[in-house]
Amino acid sequence: MTSETAMKHTIIRIGTRGSPLALKQATEVRDQLIEAHSLKIENFEIVIIKTTGDRIVDRPLSSLGGKGLFTKEIEEALAEKKIDIAVHSMKDMPTKQPDNLVIDCFLKREDPRDAFISNKLERLSQLDQTTVVGTSSLRRKAQILNLMPSVKVVEFRGNVQTRLKKLDDGVADCTFLAMAGLKRLGLNKLINKPIAIGTMLPAVAQGIIGVERRAEDKSIESMLKKINNKQTMQMVNAERTMLKILDGSCETPIAGLAIINKNKMTLKAEVLRVDGTEKIYYEATDNISNAINLGQKVGEHLKSKIGKDYY
């Protein structure tokens, strides 16, 4: 029996969080695997796993311990062979992975920009000292305070639908959501205006779906290779290498975006003080094949410019 034939008689368990966006991402991975390997929906089972970040919604992410909040339980299930692969938003992933797990499959990157969302305002430039901005992201908070120090920022936890309801309830005048998530959910009509990269640099790996597997599982490794997008992988290599050098977490306002033009890659990155009073920006360009070195260069440069108490 060939590996392809064996695959058609196997149930592949996909681990994911249970939010509508997480399920949409898991379904996207499943559908690409079905197409790449001529499989059927019956060959897959989507397993919903509730994470710490999903259970605790009344406290800021920064007070709960960082990015592992949305991945720890899923990675435990993968290591314990309760699932076969795990689907993640790469912007939520810690830079350090468990030794027995690996992420080496990435779908083509969706729009990495942030979107401005408001029922009252049409564009970002209309914000003033009376505006209440809702966000749970320290990066977005620092960036908006750097742009407009007079606005009031309030905590805005929850999935996309929860945050949109908070806007409807008047908790805030506006918020920011990832363009990628809105597009995947078919909510394009809610976008007032995409925010230019030069105005608000996105989170590292924003818009990228990553698929995690057990390092020892060679059949899954072979299966995932067919849906891996190599350009996206190089973007991840550059951005997350930079983030790792800066020891980035949900407690750190860091932004970064790799942009590919032919065989060249430009990595744009910035580190901000939490209160937005200072921003340090740097960018560099190299060949795509040197993505990791580029990430190291940008990370080391930014690290040399900030003190230990910067965050």
C-alpha atoms as one frame of an Amber mdcrd trajectory, in Angstrom:
protein
   0.000   0.000   0.000   1.448   3.379  -1.043   1.565   6.308   1.365  -1.107
   8.096  -0.719  -3.385   5.049  -0.534  -2.769   4.673   3.199  -3.652   8.342
   3.679  -7.075   7.762   2.136  -7.833   5.179   4.828  -6.690   7.408   7.695
  -8.496   9.932   9.875  -6.341  13.027  10.375  -7.238  14.932  13.547  -6.810
  18.711  13.264  -6.499  20.571  16.564  -7.739  24.150  16.783  -9.291  26.759
  19.035 -13.070  27.040  18.817 -13.614  30.628  17.671 -15.266  31.155  14.262
 -11.952  32.456  12.863  -9.915  29.546  14.256 -12.408  27.061  12.788 -12.288
  28.863   9.444  -8.484  28.553   9.456  -8.611  24.856  10.344 -11.126  24.303
   7.541  -8.829  26.141   5.112  -5.942  23.799   6.000  -8.222  20.773   5.676
  -9.522  21.890   2.270  -6.014  22.485   0.914  -4.946  19.024   2.083  -8.038
  17.488   0.459  -7.183  19.148  -2.846  -3.445  18.389  -2.683  -3.912  14.691
  -1.882  -7.324  13.899  -3.479  -8.805  13.174  -0.049 -12.351  13.556   1.302
 -13.833  15.484   4.218 -14.390  12.087   5.880 -10.593  11.716   6.149 -10.478
  14.576   8.666 -11.762  15.354  12.142 -11.602  18.881  13.550 -10.905  18.759
  17.294 -11.746  21.919  19.262  -9.437  22.628  22.194 -10.137  25.392  24.700
  -7.028  27.313  25.704  -6.259  29.446  28.745  -6.638  32.561  26.606 -10.130
  31.432  25.593 -11.218  30.700  29.165  -9.990  33.922  30.786 -11.554  36.872
  28.971 -11.872  39.473  31.733  -8.168  40.303  32.148  -5.556  41.863  29.823
  -3.382  39.383  27.910  -0.257  41.089  29.241  -1.255  40.198  32.815  -1.729
  36.504  31.995   1.757  35.627  30.812   2.105  36.186  27.077   1.570  34.307
  23.834   1.453  30.715  25.086  -2.054  31.479  26.354  -3.551  30.472  23.003
  -1.308  27.508  22.202  -0.247  25.569  25.325  -3.213  23.182  25.550  -3.196
  22.571  21.794   0.516  21.751  21.805   0.015  19.406  24.775  -2.703  17.547
  22.840  -0.359  17.277  19.833   2.545  15.968  21.930   0.215  13.430  23.600
  -1.000  12.217  20.163  -4.593  13.292  20.803  -4.405  15.222  17.521  -2.199
  14.824  14.434  -1.677  18.457  13.423  -2.429  21.818  15.039  -3.523  24.952
  13.187  -2.373  28.310  14.557  -2.437  32.015  13.810   1.320  32.537  13.676
   1.073  35.946  15.351  -0.084  34.126  18.521   2.837  31.684  18.607   5.679
  31.956  21.160   9.114  32.125  19.542  10.242  29.052  21.526   8.595  25.741
  20.678   8.590  22.433  22.553  11.535  20.285  21.425   9.322  17.507  20.059
   7.126  19.780  17.916   7.830  21.700  14.718   6.055  24.205  12.461   7.303
  23.935   8.893   4.092  24.412   6.910   2.556  27.824   6.209  -0.346  28.760
   3.969  -0.043  31.729   1.610  -0.135  34.937   3.629  -3.400  36.860   3.688
  -3.444  40.700   3.858  -1.149  41.545   6.834  -2.536  45.036   7.489  -4.778
  46.181  10.327  -8.266  47.486   9.598  -9.918  50.526  11.181 -13.400  49.579
  12.424 -15.957  52.100  13.690 -19.687  52.790  13.657 -19.068  56.499  14.270
 -15.906  57.459  12.386 -14.905  56.927   8.776 -11.132  57.053   9.065  -8.221
  57.070  11.500  -7.460  60.760  10.962 -10.781  61.695  12.624  -9.633  60.535
  16.069  -9.251  63.271  18.707  -9.029  63.677  22.501 -12.678  62.612  22.919
 -12.215  59.303  21.080 -12.301  56.013  22.999 -10.251  53.288  21.292 -10.826
  49.648  22.203  -7.955  47.166  21.913  -6.338  44.367  23.921  -3.135  44.515
  21.839  -0.210  46.305  23.477   1.264  46.865  20.016  -1.861  48.609  18.713
  -2.253  50.566  21.943   1.350  51.813  21.798   1.075  52.640  18.101  -2.155
  54.628  18.404  -0.836  56.518  21.451   2.337  57.273  19.514   0.229  58.699
  16.680  -2.403  60.406  18.865  -1.378  60.701  22.528  -4.681  62.305  23.593
  -7.012  59.381  22.807  -8.337  57.126  25.568  -7.600  53.401  25.178  -9.800
  50.766  26.890  -9.368  46.988  27.190 -11.162  45.115  24.397 -10.739  41.313
  24.782 -12.623  38.651  22.834 -12.913  37.109  19.382 -13.861  39.146  16.320
 -17.615  38.835  16.898 -17.324  39.759  20.596 -15.312  42.874  19.808 -17.751
  43.961  17.111 -20.617  43.601  19.610 -18.697  45.767  22.109 -18.523  48.461
  19.424 -22.283  48.174  18.884 -22.796  48.443  22.660 -20.802  51.688  22.791
 -17.883  50.386  24.877 -15.565  52.189  22.438 -15.817  54.456  19.410 -13.481
  52.388  17.263 -11.173  49.397  17.244  -8.586  47.678  15.064  -8.828  44.155
  13.681  -6.573  42.164  11.378  -7.597  42.434   7.734  -6.763  38.742   7.321
  -9.303  37.618   9.919 -12.066  39.833   8.543 -11.450  38.577   5.009 -11.408
  34.924   6.095 -14.724  35.459   7.911 -16.270  37.256   4.916 -16.653  40.508
   6.881 -15.022  42.837   4.342 -18.025  45.165   4.453 -17.205  46.125   8.060
 -13.808  47.554   7.127 -13.886  51.358   7.204 -10.377  51.587   5.823  -7.265
  49.371   5.754  -4.462  51.085   7.665  -1.336  51.753   5.640   1.802  49.845
   6.646   3.594  53.171   7.121   0.965  54.286   9.636   0.569  51.095  11.664
   3.077  48.302  11.103   1.365  44.936  11.763   2.207  42.263  14.315   4.927
  39.782  13.403   3.471  37.001  11.206   0.030  38.645  11.069  -2.123  37.045
   8.378  -0.188  33.756   8.383  -1.647  30.329   9.205   0.921  27.821  10.469
   0.512  24.061  10.826   2.337  22.333  13.685   3.244  18.633  13.827   5.249
  16.170  15.889   8.893  16.232  14.767   8.945  12.424  14.564   5.872  12.160
  12.300   7.397  11.796   8.836   4.127  10.856   7.103   2.500  14.098   8.277
   5.664  16.009   7.315   5.431  14.632   3.773   1.724  15.393   3.601   2.123
  19.022   4.692   4.947  19.756   2.233   2.450  19.929  -0.624   0.553  22.867
   0.877   3.521  24.801   2.275   4.017  28.249   0.701   7.760  28.835   0.442
   7.571  32.628   0.200   5.448  32.803   3.331   7.915  30.510   5.106  10.752
  32.944   4.348   8.669  35.831   5.699   8.103  33.862   8.902  11.828  33.058
   9.133  12.796  36.731   8.945  10.058  38.166  11.160  10.170  35.558  13.921
  13.988  35.526  14.028  13.835  39.269  14.695  11.142  38.752  17.325  13.120
  36.026  19.090  16.179  38.268  19.403  13.987  40.944  20.987  12.351  38.314
  23.219   8.948  39.422  22.007   5.710  38.353  23.670   2.203  39.735  24.198
   3.815  41.965  26.836   6.038  43.685  24.275   4.943  46.277  21.686   6.877
  44.983  18.655   5.795  45.148  15.016   7.409  43.623  11.962   6.698  42.876
   8.315   8.775  41.214   5.599   7.999  42.406   2.071   9.203  40.435  -0.946
  10.022  42.073  -4.273  11.354  39.599  -6.854  14.379  37.934  -5.178  14.783
  40.600  -2.485  13.230  40.873   0.972  12.849  44.041   3.036  12.162  43.610
   6.745  10.508  46.585   8.449  10.364  46.518  12.247   9.717  48.741  15.240
   9.739  48.610  19.022   7.635  50.998  21.098   7.253  52.001  24.702   3.959
  50.744  26.103   2.697  54.307  26.584   3.602  55.243  23.005   6.033  57.989
  24.013   8.877  56.522  21.961   9.221  54.402  18.822  12.403  52.943  17.341
  12.151  51.883  13.695  14.598  50.069  11.443  14.491  48.304   8.095  16.992
  46.374   6.002  17.022  44.489   2.694  18.719  41.249   1.619  18.192  38.280
  -0.692  15.171  36.119   0.150  17.519  33.175   0.730  19.097  35.132   3.601
  15.810  35.626   5.472  17.107  34.350   8.824  20.248  36.488   8.610  18.083
  39.487   7.742  15.927  38.857  10.805  19.059  38.625  12.955  20.435  41.876
  11.552  17.225  43.830  12.181  16.701  42.269  15.613  20.251  42.971  16.758
  20.086  46.567  15.504  16.858  47.273  17.399  18.160  45.513  20.501  21.264
  47.740  20.461  19.049  50.838  20.484  16.869  49.961  23.469  17.724  49.668
  27.135  16.697  46.878  29.486  13.904  49.017  30.925  12.525  50.071  27.524
   9.377  47.952  27.649
